[in-house]
């Protein structure tokens, strides 16, 4: 008997063969394909971010946990034994007679350096944003102190502040003003450190503000000028609101940097005279490497860490509400 084969209907373009069909291999299901892609993305994320996470765990979070543990011990550097005291180191710090002076010095130094850097940096950025001859060289010169070593900057300015032979004494003499006792007479040692810190970091703040100024749309400035707004009114009503993201970034970074400042104080005053320039950060160094009280120093470091964490959280919670993102 002769059989007649019926022709198969042609498949539409883009259709897949059904399961069990001999037209082609079995295709992957969409759910299975999505799971494979997610596993591949996770593998790449682990390969790329894994080394950085490992470095953070080893060199940041592990020392932080160990510092928390050491803060509960009475242990001197080099001693083979340590005694558990619980919160004794914290109680000692809060009841110490020098704590109030150290906190006051830290607050004054931080407010002066952060506020001064923001105000002076914005003014310098506005000046460098003008179309002046030699503007590129001026920007380089302004930013150069930021890349210098803080210890070297402190030593250099220590000679400049010399009340007998320093450059500052010569400049004050032109106006008939006697040079203060920068090294010994309060509050001049703290003023001296603040001035040097501002000089070193002013170029960084100005450079960040300059980038923010160049991102302000020119058509908004032109529209304000057509409406009759003066340059001061344009700055206050147009430019400064658009600079709030830049100001917020600088406020956070400069505040953290000021609270952790150490090298300039070490080079110029070493916390003196009589502790008048000793901040929280410098007191940690004194207690650990000068007095050898590692447990007590760890407690102070933990307190400083909590202060930094609280200040950053407050900034992120409240200050950022006034930030206007374009």
SULFENMO-V867264 format. One record per backbone hydrogen bond with DSSP energy under -1.0 kcal/mol. CO is the residue of the C=O (numbers start at 0). NH is the residue of the N-H. If there is no record, write none. Layout:
CO,NH + CO,NH
This chain:
11,14 + 17,20 + 28,32 + 29,33 + 30,34 + 31,35 + 32,36 + 33,37 + 34,38 + 35,39 + 36,40 + 37,41 + 38,42 + 39,43 + 40,44 + 41,45 + 42,46 + 43,47 + 44,48 + 45,49 + 48,52 + 49,53 + 50,54 + 51,55 + 52,56 + 53,57 + 54,58 + 55,59 + 55,60 + 56,61 + 59,63 + 60,64 + 61,65 + 62,66 + 63,67 + 64,68 + 65,69 + 66,70 + 68,71 + 69,72 + 71,84 + 71,85 + 73,82 + 74,294 + 75,78 + 82,73 + 84,87 + 86,90 + 87,91 + 88,92 + 89,93 + 90,94 + 95,98 + 97,101 + 98,102 + 99,103 + 100,104 + 101,105 + 102,106 + 103,107 + 104,108 + 105,109 + 106,110 + 107,111 + 108,112 + 109,113 + 110,114 + 111,115 + 112,116 + 113,117 + 114,118 + 115,119 + 116,120 + 117,121 + 118,122 + 119,123 + 120,124 + 121,125 + 122,126 + 123,127 + 124,128 + 126,129 + 129,131 + 131,134 + 133,137 + 134,138 + 135,139 + 136,140 + 137,141 + 138,142 + 139,143 + 142,145 + 143,146 + 148,152 + 149,153 + 150,154 + 151,155 + 152,156 + 153,157 + 154,158 + 155,159 + 156,160 + 158,161 + 159,167 + 161,165 + 165,169 + 166,170 + 167,171 + 168,172 + 169,173 + 171,176 + 172,175 + 179,181 + 180,184 + 184,187 + 186,190 + 187,191 + 188,192 + 189,193 + 190,194 + 191,195 + 192,196 + 193,197 + 194,198 + 195,199 + 196,200 + 197,201 + 200,204 + 201,205 + 202,206 + 203,207 + 204,208 + 205,209 + 206,210 + 207,211 + 208,212 + 209,213 + 212,215 + 216,220 + 217,221 + 218,222 + 219,223 + 220,224 + 221,225 + 222,226 + 223,228 + 224,227 + 229,233 + 230,234 + 231,235 + 232,236 + 233,237 + 233,238 + 234,239 + 237,241 + 238,242 + 242,246 + 243,247 + 244,248 + 245,249 + 246,250 + 247,251 + 248,252 + 249,253 + 250,254 + 251,255 + 252,256 + 253,257 + 254,258 + 257,260 + 261,265 + 262,266 + 263,267 + 264,268 + 264,269 + 268,271 + 270,276 + 272,275 + 274,277 + 278,282 + 279,283 + 280,284 + 281,285 + 282,286 + 283,287 + 284,288 + 285,289 + 285,290 + 286,292 + 291,76 + 291,293 + 292,296 + 293,297 + 294,298 + 295,299 + 296,300 + 297,301 + 298,302 + 299,303 + 300,304 + 301,305 + 302,306 + 303,307 + 304,308 + 305,309 + 306,310 + 307,311 + 308,312 + 309,313 + 310,314 + 311,315 + 312,316 + 313,317 + 314,319 + 318,321 + 319,322
